[in-house]
Amino acid sequence: MDIEAASNVVPAIHKSVDVDDDGRSKRTALPAGNVVTATTHIITVVVGAGVLALAWAMAQLGWIAGIGIMVAFSCISILTYNFIADCYRYPDPVTGKRNYTYMQAVNSYLGGKMHVFCGLILYGKLAGVTVGYVITTSTSLVAIKKAICFHEKGHDAYCKFSNNPYMIGFGIGQIFLSQIPNFHKLTWLSTLAAITSFGYAFIGSGLSLAAIISGKGQPTSLTGVKVGPGLTEADKIWRVFSAMGNIALACSFATVVYDIMDTLKSDPPENQQMKKANVVGISMMTVLFLACGGLGYAAFGDHTPGNILTGFGFYDPFWLVALGNVCIIIHIVGAYQVMAQPFFRIVEMGANIMWPHSDFINKEHPTKLWIFKFRLNMFRLVWRTLFVIIGTIIAMAMPFFHEFLALLGAIGFWPLIVFFPIQMHIAQRNIKVASSKWCALQLLNFTCFIVTMLAAIGAIREIGKNISKYKIFTYKQ
């Protein structure tokens, strides 16, 4: 039995009105999900710190390409996420056996090799996102300190601080949180994270709108930042590619799409409900992205920062800038574990399968610390601690917000949102090779592959360029 399948074994249960066709608790209107709840989940997942980098992306692309690419990515996402929805069950999208994870679906339709490839991309991206969260949190913590510094000493004061102490502090906190098994059950923290994600998105957009209304907005262009002193034509092109990566990351919720579908009741069929949720959720997401990106660009023009809440185009009211960053921090504390826990689980299950009789890996030690009682697992303690430490060190080495987000977006967009959905759709519908539909889908696949490669190269180049400007581990914001 492979690792992914092992994580989803369901005990045999006698058929009953209280269970669904898969033997799990029956999904009904309450508490099970529907189109409205699925739409809410989609919006909650995609509204992340990456939204604050969309203004920078819009500035590099300009109004025409910026709006065009956001809309194009959204249309592609609706199409391919609908393919994913149809593959929730195998082989029939309505009556087939459920696939509880993206990897299971890939395995069912495309076989073992693609299953492994999907796992490498999926879990690699999850690990990468946690590094991005360390960068994001430290950036926001420094921004709070800078906001107070500028308020007390004036806007021209020297207020630069090292990110490293904040990254180390965040890492220490996550080491403790990472020892909690089944962290995903702490729904109150996930709910709080979702609320705060909307908080900082609206604060950033609101401050941008206020700057525009007050006449402080900067000149913009149909083609984005102009080539000139400080920006060569080559730099402009690479920034455009990196900007596409930022937009691609903002469109992604593939890592949790089947978790959302698994909450849906089965009447009407899950794929039909999810398709409606995809259209509504992604459309609302696009409107929010255009608002955040467009307002930020209109406020800052060619000088749009990589993060509109930490780049200090806004100084006042300083408490609102600080509050926006507090919202980011609260969101990231929970989001880090939401992304890390599936990665932890797959590694620990793999270790359990390989060494089933090892006490180091499998034995739980009842422990009491002050008034807290918990079970301590030595493998979990050592490996999760090392994971957090390594991620923190990587973040300290290259703490560049939008560049790192662009790289993550590029890595995940083509394989998870385009390649696998298209190949599964072709397999499910038995679309003939070289038919007109097959050619159209493969053309879309190839085009998105080229865009993804360019975005990844652009992001890597930007990271390398920034690293060459600063000594590793000495970057100040």
C-alpha angles and dihedrals in degrees: 000000000000122000097251093049091047091059091060105045109140119204116241110264128185113251111266141156086252096062133064128230090277095054094254126118110297115263110228132166089276124066091358120085134256137181092293096051092043090051089050091051092050093051092045093052097047096045097085138133088284088075089071090060094056093085089059089048091050091050092055094047101036127220098298100046093031095056092036095053094045091051092043093050090048093051091049089048093053091051097047097040087054087055088051090050091055090052095056086098128042131249098346117041092221109030103022129106116285123253107211096194138033090245092054090053092050090049092050096050105027106025139236102312093054088044090059093044090050091050093052092051095041099048093035089058092048090053091046092050090057089057089050089052091055089054092046095049095048090047091054093045090052090046090057091052090047092050090055091044093052091046093053100037104027134260094282095054121117102256108163123137137179117256093209101087090050093048090050091048092049090047092053090051092050091049088063095042091048091062091067108097117218092016089166089076090071091091094168090068093048090050091049090049091052093050093049092048089063089043096062093039091056093042091053092047092044094052090048092050091048090053091051095047092048090055095250095115117122129233115274134195139217088234101039131234110014123239111245142097108004095012123073125195090253091052090049092054094048091048090052089055091048090049090056088056091054091053092046091055091051091056096054128108097134092117091067104025094108091045086059093047091049089065093057122102113241097236111099094028115271094237092056092050093045093051090056090046090050092054095046097038097046092044091053089044090054093051090051092047093050090048095049094042097041097044092046092050092046090051098048107021115187090355096060108147124228089251118027093209097047102033093075104232079131120061103155140090080029093189091058092050088050091047091053090054092047087056090052091051094049090048094049095048089063097032091056090062093042088059098036100047096068088050091049091048096052093049093047093047090050091051090048092052093047096044106023094161099048113117090199090061103033111025118101116208116207105230136181123203113183103306095341121099120195144145116257120208114191096209091050091048095050101038098042091047091051090048093054093044094050092047091050092050091051090050091050090052095054112015097171111139111201095029092057092044089051091053092050091048092050093048094052105034104072102038099038102033101031118014103045096040092050094047092047090049091051091049094045095049095037091232109189120245113256093014116136092255092047091051092048092051093047091048089054089046093051094045092052090047091056091047091049093049092049091047091050093048091047092050093047090049092051091049091048092048092052093046089054089055095051132042112247113267092010100084115136125198 
